[in-house]
Amino acid sequence: MKLESLRKHRRFSRWFAGAFGMNTVLIAGLALPFAVVATSSLKNAAAISILFACITIPTVLLAFLIGKYLPKLLAPVVYSLFSMALLLACTPLINPISPGLSNTLGIYIPILAVNSSLFVLCEQYSAPCSRPIFALVDAVMYSVGFAFAMGLIACIREWLGNGTLWGVAVPGLPFKLAGLQFAFAGFILAAVFSAFFRFVKRTIIWLYYRHDNPLHPKQKTAR
């Protein structure tokens, strides 16, 4: 069995795993509360994505630098306090998107400081054998993947549910599905997109496998 092309694909895609192959929302199934509730509009999705990146990248780098020296029970507390401090400092960044947006998002802003994907990355890169380049790359790519998933779901919900994008009316839509503005629609869209991207991922792997292991002429004849 030959797997040269598949191995090359995996080595290359490793650099973008957090954005696509291991997308924190659509593939890994992490940070789902934000994809379900905070995607009723594109502005909400953008604000959450900005804050996610602002706390994820520095906190993962902190975990890489000091995680190996912290006791296991103390490490999550340190990461949480650090990410909360970052969140407080960076929350004003979303005010230009829309005044009062931080009040609209409510509890989902502080929850960002203790989201599951952040702690998965921190635990992964606090290990002594972890590599600094991948700590930075994964922190950035997971933030990009999170923003992509949030934006994709938010565009569908706001456009079809409210007839707008970024709060601006989009002409030409013959109908509105107001139900998409409710939280259950976020669950459904997250599940649909998750199934689709998992299918695409498996199909790509299968194509590389078939490229490395083409059918034998006798097998083709038998078919």
C-alpha positions, 0 to 999 in steps of 0.5 A, spaced: 500 500 500 502 506 497 501 513 501 506 518 499 501 523 496 496 522 502 502 523 507 504 529 503 497 532 503 497 531 511 504 535 512 502 540 507 495 541 511 498 541 518 499 548 517 492 550 516 489 544 520 485 549 525 482 553 519 479 547 515 481 540 517 480 541 524 476 547 524 474 548 531 466 549 530 465 545 524 470 539 525 472 539 532 465 541 535 468 545 540 465 552 541 458 550 539 454 555 543 457 561 540 455 558 533 448 557 535 447 563 539 452 569 537 450 568 529 444 571 528 447 577 525 454 578 521 456 583 526 455 579 532 459 573 529 465 579 527 465 581 534 465 574 537 471 572 532 475 578 533 475 577 541 476 570 540 483 571 536 485 577 541 484 572 547 486 565 543 493 567 540 496 570 546 494 565 551 496 559 547 503 562 547 503 564 554 501 556 555 507 554 551 512 559 555 510 557 562 505 551 561 510 546 563 512 549 569 505 550 572 502 544 576 496 541 572 491 544 577 493 551 577 494 551 569 487 552 567 486 558 573 492 562 570 490 561 563 483 563 565 485 569 569 490 571 563 484 570 558 479 574 562 484 580 562 485 580 555 478 580 554 477 586 558 482 590 555 480 588 548 472 588 548 472 596 546 475 593 539 468 591 538 464 598 539 466 601 532 462 595 529 456 597 533 454 601 539 452 597 545 454 590 541 457 588 547 451 588 551 447 585 545 452 579 546 451 579 553 454 573 557 457 570 551 463 575 551 465 573 558 464 565 556 469 566 551 475 567 556 473 559 558 471 556 551 473 549 550 477 550 544 482 555 548 483 550 553 484 544 548 490 548 545 493 551 551 493 543 554 496 541 547 502 546 547 504 546 555 507 539 553 515 540 554 515 537 547 511 542 543 514 546 538 513 554 538 512 555 531 506 550 531 503 554 537 503 560 533 500 557 527 495 553 530 493 559 535 492 563 528 489 558 524 484 556 529 482 563 530 481 564 522 477 557 522 472 560 528 471 566 524 470 562 518 465 558 521 461 564 525 461 568 518 458 562 514 453 561 519 451 568 520 451 570 513 445 564 512 441 566 518 441 574 517 440 574 509 435 569 509 432 570 516 432 578 516 433 580 509 440 583 511 447 583 511 451 587 516 445 590 517 444 593 510 438 590 506 439 586 501 434 587 495 432 581 491 430 576 496 423 574 495 421 571 502 424 571 509 425 565 514 424 568 520 425 562 524 432 562 522 433 568 527 432 563 533 437 559 536 435 552 534 436 554 527 444 555 529 444 548 531 441 546 525 446 550 520 452 548 524 450 540 524 449 541 516 455 545 515 459 540 520 456 534 516 458 537 509 465 539 511 466 532 514 464 529 507 469 534 503 475 532 508 473 524 507 473 525 500 479 529 499 483 523 503 479 518 499 482 521 493 489 521 495 488 514 497 486 512 490 491 516 487 496 512 491 493 506 490 490 505 483 485 499 481 489 493 478 487 492 471 484 485 473 480 489 478 477 494 473 476 488 468 472 485 473 468 491 474 
